[in-house]
Structures are given as C-alpha cells and as structure tokens.
Amino acid sequence: MESLARYGTVKPIHLNRLQDEEYNYLFKTLAFGSAQAEDHPKLALLAGELMKFLGWSFVGAYCVANALRTDLSLRFWHGRLNKHKNLTKKNLSVFGEHLSDLYRISYPIDLTDFLPSPAAPLYLMPPRTEAELFKRKLPKIRIRDIMVNPSLCPKGDFDLVTWESRIPPYTEIFYHAQSCAQQLPKTTLRRKRDATICLLCSYVSNLFVTLFWCNGKLL
C-alpha cells in the first residue's frame, strides 16, 4: 500500500472492505457505464460471477469493469469470466493463495492465461517508479487493451497500466510485466513464504485498497 501511495499528491485515504451489496453496486456501475444493468439481465448474472474472483478489490473492479464496458455482448463477458476462472485456478495451484492474497502479501502474479495459447510465462511485478521508467523505457499498454484484445500484448517485458486518473494530473500506475524464459517452480506460500519464485522475478507490490486525492477530488 505504501508503494502505491507515492503516486498520490496528498495523504491517501484507506477504506475498509465494502459490503457485498456495496461492492456489487460499484462493480456493475463501472461495468455497465451509461447502460442499465436491468436491461442486460444475463450480463448482470455474469457480473455477479466475476466479482467472486476479484476479492473485493477496488483496483480489480476498475481493471475488469473498464474492459467489460467496451463490449456488452454475452460472448465477450463469458470469455472474460472463463479467463478469470483459469487465472485464479492457475495461481491457486502454483502458489496456494487467492489472487487478492497474492497482491496483499507482495508475490508475483501469473498472467499467462490472459494471452493467446501457447504463450511464454508472463508475471505481474512491482509498480515502477518514475526514475525506473525514465532509465529503462519499455513498451506501455493498458490492461484493458490486453483484456479486450490479447494479441496486442508486446513481446518481452513491458509496462502495464492498471490505473488511470480521469482528472488532472492524470496519474497512471504502471506495473512491470515480465516475460520469463521458464515457469515458476510449483510451490505454495503456506509451506514456504520466503521461497524464491523466479530468478528473473522480484516481489509484486501490495494492491490493498488505496484511493488517491488531488485538489480535494477523488482520482
């Protein structure tokens, strides 16, 4: 959480986990945008299924809903649900933890299932600082774009934009997406919390609930 706070302009505000009804309302509002969920009952049911894989994460809700809003078709939403099911199962089988817990305890996240098969292993790494971005420029892509069209994913390492402010100064949060030549060794966090996951991979920053304020406005 502290690693993300540096992107804000004032002291961050930390919120407790939302109640199920509140998170449901937030996610559907983000996913349907100007459309009404009542007009898309089948999509509303799929939204409820998707929320089960997000662990009540604000960032997760923002990322997934931002992609869903681009295409209100049943086929696209079914595809996103299946992707997240596979993603959750993959990380649970390898690390023994839910995705939201991996974020919380700062471990890499296996994003390979986001890509067309076959694909080299791809891991989500810690946010990059401005100094790192300046020193080593990498291709940049929004997570929404990869969710909508996985073929747009750059080859090799790249910077993944997971959060974009809609008001000045239009802050962006970058995560380092690292392509590894070999898969992570299969281990569980419950048995070995300090295990070295990949020689090429470091730990992923905490994605606990953090909201940023700028000039008195919520980003």
Buried (B, 14 or more C-beta within 10 A) or exposed (E): EEBBEEBBEEEBEEEEEBEEEEBBEBBBEBBBEEEEBEEBEEBBEBBEEBBEBBBBBBBBBBBBBBBBBBEBEEEBBBEBBEBBBEBBEBBBEBBBBBBBBBBBEBBBBBBBBBBEEEBEBBBBBBBBEEEBBEEEEBEEBBBBBBBBEBEEBBEEBBBBBBBBBEEEEEBBBBBBBBBBEEEBEEBBBEEEEEEEBBEBBBEBBBBBBBBBBBEEEEB
